[in-house]
Amino acid sequence: MRRPGLHAAGVRLRLHICGDTRRMLEGMGRLGCEIIDIDSKVPISAARSRMSPAQVLLGGIDPVRVLQNGTPAQVAAAVADCHNQAGPRYIIGAGCEVPPDTPAENLFELLRYAESSAV
């Protein structure tokens, strides 16, 4: 089978579209990207239900309300919630760019969760 464009060159693709993309999730899932990065405005459960179970999802955590302004406990709860919604094909990450004033302890909480849930 002939693979077009970037895939033919061996590139792995990650797609992120800012904002509420619920109306186009099915199409995003059909693009053939290895990773679909989900903005925090979209519930991860919506992306998971409209894409293949094999699709890798990333993100979903509110970068301002949770990562920048939340506590480590709130970060842990948010990442666990996203992970539960997404299932095993999930990469922990913010649902957009991480603000520069995000406390280090909140970012370390993402790392702690990732290390504790590694298979």
Contacts in CASP RR format, 6 or more apart in sequence:
PFRMAT RR
TARGET T0000
AUTHOR 0000-0000-0000
METHOD contacts of the structure
MODEL  1
MRRPGLHAAGVRLRLHICGDTRRMLEGMGRLGCEIIDIDSKVPISAARSR
MSPAQVLLGGIDPVRVLQNGTPAQVAAAVADCHNQAGPRYIIGAGCEVPP
DTPAENLFELLRYAESSAV
2 8 0 8 1.000
6 13 0 8 1.000
7 13 0 8 1.000
7 32 0 8 1.000
12 34 0 8 1.000
12 35 0 8 1.000
13 31 0 8 1.000
13 32 0 8 1.000
13 33 0 8 1.000
13 34 0 8 1.000
13 35 0 8 1.000
14 33 0 8 1.000
14 34 0 8 1.000
14 35 0 8 1.000
14 36 0 8 1.000
14 37 0 8 1.000
14 58 0 8 1.000
15 28 0 8 1.000
15 31 0 8 1.000
15 33 0 8 1.000
15 35 0 8 1.000
15 36 0 8 1.000
15 37 0 8 1.000
16 37 0 8 1.000
16 39 0 8 1.000
16 96 0 8 1.000
17 24 0 8 1.000
17 28 0 8 1.000
17 39 0 8 1.000
18 39 0 8 1.000
18 96 0 8 1.000
19 39 0 8 1.000
19 41 0 8 1.000
19 42 0 8 1.000
20 39 0 8 1.000
20 41 0 8 1.000
20 42 0 8 1.000
21 28 0 8 1.000
21 38 0 8 1.000
21 39 0 8 1.000
21 41 0 8 1.000
21 42 0 8 1.000
22 42 0 8 1.000
22 46 0 8 1.000
25 42 0 8 1.000
25 46 0 8 1.000
25 47 0 8 1.000
25 50 0 8 1.000
25 51 0 8 1.000
26 50 0 8 1.000
26 51 0 8 1.000
28 36 0 8 1.000
28 47 0 8 1.000
28 51 0 8 1.000
29 36 0 8 1.000
29 50 0 8 1.000
29 51 0 8 1.000
29 52 0 8 1.000
29 55 0 8 1.000
34 56 0 8 1.000
35 56 0 8 1.000
35 57 0 8 1.000
35 58 0 8 1.000
35 91 0 8 1.000
36 47 0 8 1.000
36 51 0 8 1.000
36 55 0 8 1.000
36 56 0 8 1.000
36 57 0 8 1.000
36 58 0 8 1.000
37 57 0 8 1.000
37 58 0 8 1.000
37 59 0 8 1.000
37 95 0 8 1.000
38 44 0 8 1.000
38 47 0 8 1.000
38 57 0 8 1.000
38 58 0 8 1.000
38 59 0 8 1.000
38 60 0 8 1.000
38 95 0 8 1.000
39 60 0 8 1.000
39 95 0 8 1.000
39 96 0 8 1.000
40 59 0 8 1.000
40 60 0 8 1.000
40 61 0 8 1.000
40 62 0 8 1.000
40 63 0 8 1.000
40 66 0 8 1.000
40 94 0 8 1.000
40 95 0 8 1.000
40 96 0 8 1.000
42 60 0 8 1.000
43 85 0 8 1.000
44 57 0 8 1.000
44 59 0 8 1.000
44 60 0 8 1.000
44 82 0 8 1.000
44 85 0 8 1.000
44 86 0 8 1.000
44 90 0 8 1.000
45 85 0 8 1.000
45 86 0 8 1.000
47 57 0 8 1.000
47 86 0 8 1.000
48 57 0 8 1.000
48 85 0 8 1.000
48 86 0 8 1.000
48 87 0 8 1.000
51 57 0 8 1.000
53 89 0 8 1.000
54 89 0 8 1.000
55 89 0 8 1.000
56 89 0 8 1.000
56 90 0 8 1.000
56 91 0 8 1.000
57 86 0 8 1.000
57 89 0 8 1.000
57 90 0 8 1.000
57 91 0 8 1.000
58 90 0 8 1.000
58 91 0 8 1.000
58 92 0 8 1.000
58 93 0 8 1.000
59 82 0 8 1.000
59 90 0 8 1.000
59 91 0 8 1.000
59 92 0 8 1.000
59 93 0 8 1.000
59 94 0 8 1.000
59 95 0 8 1.000
60 82 0 8 1.000
60 93 0 8 1.000
60 94 0 8 1.000
60 95 0 8 1.000
61 67 0 8 1.000
61 75 0 8 1.000
61 78 0 8 1.000
61 79 0 8 1.000
61 82 0 8 1.000
61 92 0 8 1.000
61 93 0 8 1.000
61 94 0 8 1.000
61 95 0 8 1.000
61 110 0 8 1.000
62 78 0 8 1.000
62 94 0 8 1.000
62 95 0 8 1.000
63 94 0 8 1.000
63 95 0 8 1.000
63 96 0 8 1.000
63 97 0 8 1.000
63 98 0 8 1.000
63 99 0 8 1.000
63 102 0 8 1.000
64 99 0 8 1.000
66 74 0 8 1.000
66 75 0 8 1.000
66 78 0 8 1.000
66 106 0 8 1.000
67 75 0 8 1.000
67 94 0 8 1.000
67 98 0 8 1.000
67 99 0 8 1.000
67 102 0 8 1.000
67 106 0 8 1.000
67 107 0 8 1.000
67 110 0 8 1.000
68 98 0 8 1.000
68 99 0 8 1.000
68 101 0 8 1.000
68 102 0 8 1.000
68 103 0 8 1.000
68 106 0 8 1.000
70 106 0 8 1.000
71 106 0 8 1.000
72 105 0 8 1.000
72 106 0 8 1.000
72 108 0 8 1.000
72 109 0 8 1.000
75 106 0 8 1.000
75 109 0 8 1.000
75 110 0 8 1.000
76 109 0 8 1.000
76 112 0 8 1.000
76 113 0 8 1.000
79 92 0 8 1.000
79 93 0 8 1.000
79 109 0 8 1.000
79 110 0 8 1.000
79 113 0 8 1.000
80 113 0 8 1.000
82 90 0 8 1.000
82 92 0 8 1.000
83 90 0 8 1.000
83 92 0 8 1.000
83 113 0 8 1.000
83 117 0 8 1.000
88 119 0 8 1.000
92 110 0 8 1.000
92 113 0 8 1.000
92 114 0 8 1.000
93 110 0 8 1.000
98 107 0 8 1.000
END
